[in-house]
Amino acid sequence: MANEYGSDFVTIIDEDGTEFELEILSTLEYNGETYMAVILAGSGEEEALDVSILKSVEEDGEPILCAIEDEQELETVYSMIMEQLYEEEDDED
């Protein structure tokens, strides 16, 4: 999925027109939907990493990233993505 948005980074524009570059940490396919764990690009290890979980939806034929509004969906996807990230980290050791 990350390849659809470029390498491991994606630029988004919020409703105020502000651009943000996000680093994609992981993607997850669940119940026919695509989710991404992202952080602001350039966040250093000395800063607390603020991981966001976003959902990829199609609008007017274009993929957009949006917040997950359903709490149960967010908790489920968050748990699955964190498990996936920890597995990837263990594989690197």
N, C-alpha and C positions, 0 to 999 in steps of 0.2 A: 504494500500500500504506500509506503513512503516514497517509492519511485514515481508514483503518480503525481506527487507534489514536488518533485525535484529529489535531491539527495536526501539528507536527513533533516532538512530545514524547510520551513514554509513561512511565507509572509502573509499576515492577515491584516485586514483593515477593520477597525471597530466602527460603531455607528457614528462616532464623532469625526471619522476620517483619519484617525491616527494609525500609522503602520507599526506593526510589531513583527519581529522575526522570532519564530519559535523553533526550538530544536525538538525533533520528534524522538522520544525515548523508546517508545514501543507502540505497536498497533495491535488491535484485537478485533477479530471477527466474532460476533456473538448475536444470535437470533437474527441473522440476516443484515445486521448493521455493522458499521465499522467505527471503532473508537480509537482514540489516540491519547497517549500520555505525553504531555509536552511541558517544556520549561522555556522561559525567555532565553533566547540565544545570548551567549556571553556571560551567563550566570556562572560565577566562579565558585570553586569549592569553599572559599572562605565565607560566601554568602549562604544563607539558608535557602535551599532549593525549594521553590514553590511549584510543585507539580500540579498541573491542571489536566483533567480528563475531559476531552471534547468528543463530540459525536459528529461524524461526517454525514451530511445529508445532501440530497440533490435539490437544487432550486433553479428553475428555468434551465435545466440541463447542465448546470455547473455545480461542482462539489463545493459545499461551504462547511465550515466548522462551527458548531454551536454548543452552548452549555447544555448539560443534561439537567432537566428540571425535575424529573421524577426521582425522589430520594432513594427508593428501593433499587431502581435501575442503576443509579450512581454508585450505591454501596456495592452492588453485585459486580459491576464492571471494574470499580476501583480494586476490589479484592482480587479479581482475576488478573488484572494488569500487574498489580504488585507481585503476585505469585509468579507471573511470567518474567518480570524484571529480575526477581531474585534467582529464578532458575537460570536465566542468561548469565547473571553474575557468577553463579556457582560453576557454570560450564567454562567460564574464562579462567578460573583458578587452576 
